[in-house]
C-alpha cells in the first residue's frame, strides 16, 4: 500500500513539474531579456513620476525599456467637511531604440485614484509584470497588473490587466475576490473588446494571469 501511495505521489509531482516546465517554455521569449537597473537606464527617456519597476529587453524593435512610475499622492483639505482628499497618478511607458541611436515612445498609459477621502489603494503586482513572446513574432508582450481602490472597509479592489505589444494595448478589468470570515464576494472579469484583435494565445495567457491575480477560480 505504501509503495502504491509513493508511486502515486511521485507521479503527481512529475506531472506538476512537467506542467510548470511546459508553462515556462510556452512563455519563454525568443529574444534576450536584459537586466534592468534604475540607476543606469538611458537619461533621454522622458516620463512623469518616479520609476518603481522596469523591464529591459532586446527584440525586433531593438533595445526596449518599459517603465512603471508613480507620482506622489497629493492632498487637499476640505475645511467645510473637515476632511482630506488624496489623489494619486501612475503611468507606464514603453520605449524602443529603433535606429540604435534614439529611443522613441511606443505606447504609454495613465491611471489614477482621485479625491479619495478614505484609504487610497494602488499596487503594481510585481509577480505579474513580465515580458514574453507567446506568439513568437519577436515583439515582446509586456503584461502589467495593478489594483486600485478608495475604501473604508473590506471590499473588492478594482484590478486591471494591461498587455502591450508593439504599440497595441489590450485590457481586462474587474474586481478581486474577497474571502474573509463573514464575507465572501466572488471576483469579476470583463475582457475588453481590444482583445478581439489580439492573437488567441495572448488572450488565453492574459485571462489565466488575470484570474490568478484576482483570485478567480
URHUQUI-V842061 format. One record per residue. N is the residue number from 1. RES is the residue in three letters. SS is DSSP state (a for helix, b for strand, c for the rest). PHI is phi in degrees with one decimal (none if undefined). OMEGA is omega in whole degrees, -180 to 180 (NA if undefined). Layout:
# URHUQUI-V842061
n: {N & N}
res: {RES & RES}
ss: {SS & SS}
phi: {PHI & PHI}
omega: {OMEGA & OMEGA}
This chain:
# URHUQUI-V842061
n: {1 & 2 & 3 & 4 & 5 & 6 & 7 & 8 & 9 & 10 & 11 & 12 & 13 & 14 & 15 & 16 & 17 & 18 & 19 & 20 & 21 & 22 & 23 & 24 & 25 & 26 & 27 & 28 & 29 & 30 & 31 & 32 & 33 & 34 & 35 & 36 & 37 & 38 & 39 & 40 & 41 & 42 & 43 & 44 & 45 & 46 & 47 & 48 & 49 & 50 & 51 & 52 & 53 & 54 & 55 & 56 & 57 & 58 & 59 & 60 & 61 & 62 & 63 & 64 & 65 & 66 & 67 & 68 & 69 & 70 & 71 & 72 & 73 & 74 & 75 & 76 & 77 & 78 & 79 & 80 & 81 & 82 & 83 & 84 & 85 & 86 & 87 & 88 & 89 & 90 & 91 & 92 & 93 & 94 & 95 & 96 & 97 & 98 & 99 & 100 & 101 & 102 & 103 & 104 & 105 & 106 & 107 & 108 & 109 & 110 & 111 & 112 & 113 & 114 & 115 & 116 & 117 & 118 & 119 & 120 & 121 & 122 & 123 & 124 & 125 & 126 & 127 & 128 & 129 & 130 & 131 & 132 & 133 & 134 & 135 & 136 & 137 & 138 & 139 & 140 & 141 & 142 & 143 & 144 & 145 & 146 & 147 & 148 & 149 & 150 & 151 & 152 & 153 & 154 & 155 & 156 & 157 & 158 & 159 & 160 & 161 & 162 & 163 & 164 & 165 & 166 & 167 & 168 & 169 & 170 & 171 & 172 & 173 & 174 & 175 & 176 & 177 & 178 & 179 & 180 & 181 & 182 & 183 & 184 & 185 & 186 & 187 & 188 & 189 & 190 & 191 & 192 & 193 & 194 & 195 & 196 & 197 & 198 & 199 & 200 & 201 & 202 & 203 & 204 & 205 & 206 & 207 & 208 & 209 & 210 & 211 & 212 & 213 & 214 & 215 & 216 & 217}
res: {UNK & UNK & UNK & UNK & UNK & UNK & UNK & UNK & UNK & UNK & UNK & UNK & UNK & UNK & UNK & UNK & UNK & UNK & UNK & UNK & UNK & UNK & UNK & UNK & UNK & UNK & UNK & UNK & UNK & UNK & UNK & UNK & UNK & UNK & UNK & UNK & UNK & UNK & UNK & UNK & UNK & UNK & UNK & UNK & UNK & UNK & UNK & UNK & UNK & UNK & UNK & UNK & UNK & UNK & UNK & UNK & UNK & UNK & UNK & UNK & UNK & UNK & UNK & UNK & UNK & UNK & UNK & UNK & UNK & UNK & UNK & UNK & UNK & UNK & UNK & UNK & UNK & UNK & UNK & UNK & UNK & UNK & UNK & UNK & UNK & UNK & UNK & UNK & UNK & UNK & UNK & UNK & UNK & UNK & UNK & UNK & UNK & UNK & UNK & UNK & UNK & UNK & UNK & UNK & UNK & UNK & UNK & UNK & UNK & UNK & UNK & UNK & UNK & UNK & UNK & UNK & UNK & UNK & UNK & UNK & UNK & UNK & UNK & UNK & UNK & UNK & UNK & UNK & UNK & UNK & UNK & UNK & UNK & UNK & UNK & UNK & UNK & UNK & UNK & UNK & UNK & UNK & UNK & UNK & UNK & UNK & UNK & UNK & UNK & UNK & UNK & UNK & UNK & UNK & UNK & UNK & UNK & UNK & UNK & UNK & UNK & UNK & UNK & UNK & UNK & UNK & UNK & UNK & UNK & UNK & UNK & UNK & UNK & UNK & UNK & UNK & UNK & UNK & UNK & UNK & UNK & UNK & UNK & UNK & UNK & UNK & UNK & UNK & UNK & UNK & UNK & UNK & UNK & UNK & UNK & UNK & UNK & UNK & UNK & UNK & UNK & UNK & UNK & UNK & UNK & UNK & UNK & UNK & UNK & UNK & UNK & UNK & UNK & UNK & UNK & UNK & UNK}
ss: {c & a & a & a & a & a & a & a & a & a & a & a & a & a & a & a & a & a & a & a & a & a & a & a & a & a & a & c & c & c & c & b & b & b & c & c & c & c & c & c & c & c & c & c & c & c & c & c & c & b & b & b & b & b & b & b & b & b & b & c & c & b & b & b & b & b & b & b & b & b & c & c & c & b & b & b & b & b & c & c & c & c & b & b & b & b & b & b & b & b & b & b & b & b & b & b & b & c & c & c & c & c & c & b & b & b & b & b & b & b & b & b & b & b & b & b & c & c & b & b & b & b & b & b & c & a & a & a & c & b & b & b & c & c & c & c & c & c & c & c & b & b & b & b & b & b & b & b & b & b & b & c & c & c & c & c & c & b & b & b & b & b & b & b & b & c & c & b & b & b & b & b & b & b & b & c & c & b & b & b & c & c & b & b & b & c & c & b & b & b & b & c & a & a & a & a & a & c & c & a & a & a & a & a & a & a & a & a & a & a & a & a & a & a & c & c & c}
phi: {none & -61.7 & -64.0 & -62.8 & -62.7 & -61.9 & -63.2 & -61.8 & -63.5 & -62.3 & -64.7 & -62.6 & -61.6 & -65.3 & -63.4 & -63.8 & -63.1 & -64.8 & -62.6 & -64.4 & -65.0 & -65.2 & -60.1 & -64.5 & -63.7 & -64.4 & -103.0 & -66.7 & -70.5 & -82.7 & -101.6 & -97.4 & -90.4 & -106.2 & -70.1 & -104.0 & -127.0 & -58.6 & -80.3 & -136.0 & -78.6 & -56.2 & -72.2 & -78.7 & -72.6 & -104.8 & -155.2 & -101.9 & 82.5 & -107.7 & -71.5 & -110.2 & -150.1 & -159.3 & -127.7 & -141.0 & -154.3 & -125.1 & -139.1 & -59.9 & -83.1 & 99.4 & -83.6 & -123.5 & -129.1 & -124.6 & -110.8 & -108.4 & -129.7 & -131.3 & -97.4 & -60.4 & -64.6 & -107.8 & -123.8 & -134.7 & -101.7 & -97.5 & -67.5 & -64.3 & -103.6 & 55.7 & -136.4 & -101.2 & -120.3 & -110.0 & -132.0 & -138.4 & -115.7 & -142.5 & -143.9 & -134.8 & -136.5 & -109.1 & -116.4 & -135.4 & -100.9 & -60.9 & -102.6 & 63.4 & -136.6 & -142.7 & -86.0 & -121.1 & -75.9 & -90.2 & -162.4 & -145.4 & -144.2 & -137.1 & -143.4 & -165.8 & -118.6 & -119.1 & 51.9 & -91.1 & -95.0 & -114.8 & -85.6 & -87.3 & -109.5 & -149.4 & -151.1 & -77.7 & -87.4 & -60.3 & -66.8 & -108.9 & -88.6 & -137.9 & -120.3 & -134.6 & -141.2 & -65.4 & -88.6 & 54.0 & -108.3 & 64.7 & -119.6 & -67.7 & -102.1 & -99.5 & -108.6 & -125.2 & -126.5 & -144.6 & -113.3 & -149.6 & -173.5 & -135.3 & -143.3 & -120.9 & -148.3 & -81.4 & -154.8 & -62.7 & -92.4 & -64.9 & -131.0 & -128.8 & -110.1 & -121.3 & -123.7 & -120.8 & -145.0 & 50.7 & 94.7 & -87.0 & -127.1 & -124.9 & -143.0 & -131.7 & -128.4 & -179.9 & -129.3 & -74.8 & -74.6 & -120.0 & -143.5 & -129.0 & -52.3 & 87.6 & -148.3 & -138.5 & -129.3 & -72.0 & -67.2 & -127.8 & -143.3 & -130.4 & -86.4 & -67.2 & -60.4 & -58.6 & -71.1 & -64.0 & -97.0 & -88.1 & -56.0 & -54.9 & -68.7 & -70.2 & -61.7 & -62.5 & -62.0 & -63.8 & -63.3 & -60.7 & -65.5 & -62.6 & -59.6 & -63.6 & -68.3 & -86.0 & 77.4 & -86.1 & -102.1}
omega: {179 & -180 & 180 & 180 & 179 & -180 & 180 & -180 & 179 & 179 & 178 & 179 & -179 & 179 & 179 & 180 & 179 & 180 & 179 & 179 & 179 & 177 & -179 & -180 & -178 & -178 & -180 & -178 & 179 & -180 & -174 & 173 & -175 & 180 & 176 & 177 & 178 & -172 & -171 & 176 & -171 & -180 & -179 & -180 & -176 & -177 & 177 & 176 & 180 & 180 & 178 & 178 & 179 & 175 & -179 & -179 & 180 & 179 & -177 & 180 & -178 & -180 & -175 & 170 & 170 & -177 & 168 & -176 & 177 & 170 & 178 & 178 & 177 & -180 & 170 & -175 & 175 & -176 & -180 & -179 & -180 & -178 & 173 & 177 & -177 & 178 & 180 & 177 & 172 & -170 & 170 & -177 & 173 & 177 & 176 & -179 & -174 & -174 & 177 & 176 & -177 & 177 & 178 & 178 & -180 & -179 & 176 & 172 & 177 & 173 & -174 & 162 & -172 & 175 & -179 & -180 & -179 & 178 & 180 & -179 & 167 & -179 & 167 & -180 & -171 & -176 & -176 & 177 & -170 & 169 & -177 & 172 & -173 & -180 & 173 & 178 & 179 & 168 & -178 & 172 & 178 & 177 & 177 & 174 & 178 & 177 & 175 & -179 & 166 & -163 & 177 & -180 & 177 & -179 & 179 & 171 & 166 & 177 & -174 & 170 & 173 & 176 & -178 & 175 & 174 & 177 & 177 & 178 & 178 & -173 & 167 & -179 & 180 & -179 & 179 & 175 & 175 & 179 & 180 & 180 & 178 & -179 & 178 & 180 & -178 & 176 & -179 & -179 & 174 & -178 & -180 & -180 & 179 & -179 & 176 & -179 & -178 & 172 & -176 & -178 & 176 & 179 & -180 & 179 & -178 & 179 & 179 & -180 & -180 & -179 & 179 & -176 & -177 & -177 & 179 & -178 & NA}
